[in-house]
Amino acid sequence: MSNNKNVEKYLWISAVMFVTYLLLGSFIVSKNYLELGYLITLYVFLLIAKLSNRKK
């Protein structure tokens, strides 16, 4: 069971890293602050989910 949890954890981490890579690359190429806003919003929601999950 713990092996499945590790796979899920690393898959989630790799997905977040991939989205971060895409948004940062898009921001660097286009200098559009909307992509940076999307990235900040993504991390704010991840932080809120992590904190709300920790309280339960």
KOLROSE-288123 format. One record per residue (C-alpha): residue in three letters; residue number from 0; x negated, y negated, z. Coordinates in nm, 3 decimals, padded with zeros to 5 digits. Last residue first. Example, Ala and Ser with C-alpha at 12.3 -4.5 7.8 and 13.67 -1.06 7.14 Angstrom:
<node SER; 1; <-01.367; 00.106; 00.714>>
<node ALA; 0; <-01.230; 00.450; 00.780>>
//
This chain:
<node LYS; 55; <00.775; -01.730; 00.953>>
<node LYS; 54; <00.556; -02.039; 01.009>>
<node ARG; 53; <00.283; -01.916; 00.771>>
<node ASN; 52; <00.527; -01.881; 00.482>>
<node SER; 51; <00.632; -02.246; 00.519>>
<node LEU; 50; <00.268; -02.354; 00.515>>
<node LYS; 49; <00.180; -02.147; 00.210>>
<node ALA; 48; <00.491; -02.259; 00.023>>
<node ILE; 47; <00.420; -02.624; 00.102>>
<node LEU; 46; <00.058; -02.586; -00.011>>
<node LEU; 45; <00.161; -02.417; -00.335>>
<node PHE; 44; <00.418; -02.692; -00.399>>
<node VAL; 43; <00.155; -02.961; -00.340>>
<node TYR; 42; <-00.091; -02.773; -00.562>>
<node LEU; 41; <00.150; -02.763; -00.854>>
<node THR; 40; <00.249; -03.127; -00.806>>
<node ILE; 39; <-00.116; -03.232; -00.815>>
<node LEU; 38; <-00.166; -03.036; -01.137>>
<node TYR; 37; <00.148; -03.181; -01.295>>
<node GLY; 36; <00.037; -03.531; -01.198>>
<node LEU; 35; <-00.300; -03.468; -01.360>>
<node GLU; 34; <-00.116; -03.359; -01.673>>
<node LEU; 33; <00.088; -03.682; -01.663>>
<node TYR; 32; <-00.230; -03.885; -01.633>>
<node ASN; 31; <-00.302; -03.842; -02.001>>
<node LYS; 30; <-00.676; -03.867; -02.066>>
<node SER; 29; <-00.616; -03.641; -02.370>>
<node VAL; 28; <-00.918; -03.411; -02.357>>
<node ILE; 27; <-00.996; -03.428; -01.986>>
<node PHE; 26; <-00.630; -03.402; -01.886>>
<node SER; 25; <-00.567; -03.105; -02.114>>
<node GLY; 24; <-00.873; -02.930; -01.978>>
<node LEU; 23; <-00.764; -02.997; -01.621>>
<node LEU; 22; <-00.415; -02.864; -01.694>>
<node LEU; 21; <-00.544; -02.551; -01.868>>
<node TYR; 20; <-00.805; -02.471; -01.602>>
<node THR; 19; <-00.555; -02.524; -01.322>>
<node VAL; 18; <-00.308; -02.293; -01.499>>
<node PHE; 17; <-00.581; -02.029; -01.528>>
<node MET; 16; <-00.687; -02.071; -01.163>>
<node VAL; 15; <-00.326; -02.031; -01.049>>
<node ALA; 14; <-00.287; -01.715; -01.257>>
<node SER; 13; <-00.619; -01.575; -01.128>>
<node ILE; 12; <-00.515; -01.634; -00.768>>
<node TRP; 11; <-00.178; -01.467; -00.823>>
<node LEU; 10; <-00.341; -01.166; -00.988>>
<node TYR; 9; <-00.592; -01.148; -00.704>>
<node LYS; 8; <-00.318; -01.141; -00.441>>
<node GLU; 7; <-00.099; -00.896; -00.630>>
<node VAL; 6; <-00.392; -00.658; -00.677>>
<node ASN; 5; <-00.484; -00.687; -00.310>>
<node LYS; 4; <-00.125; -00.620; -00.203>>
<node ASN; 3; <-00.113; -00.314; -00.429>>
<node ASN; 2; <-00.430; -00.179; -00.266>>
<node SER; 1; <-00.283; -00.242; 00.078>>
<node MET; 0; <00.000; 00.000; 00.000>>
//
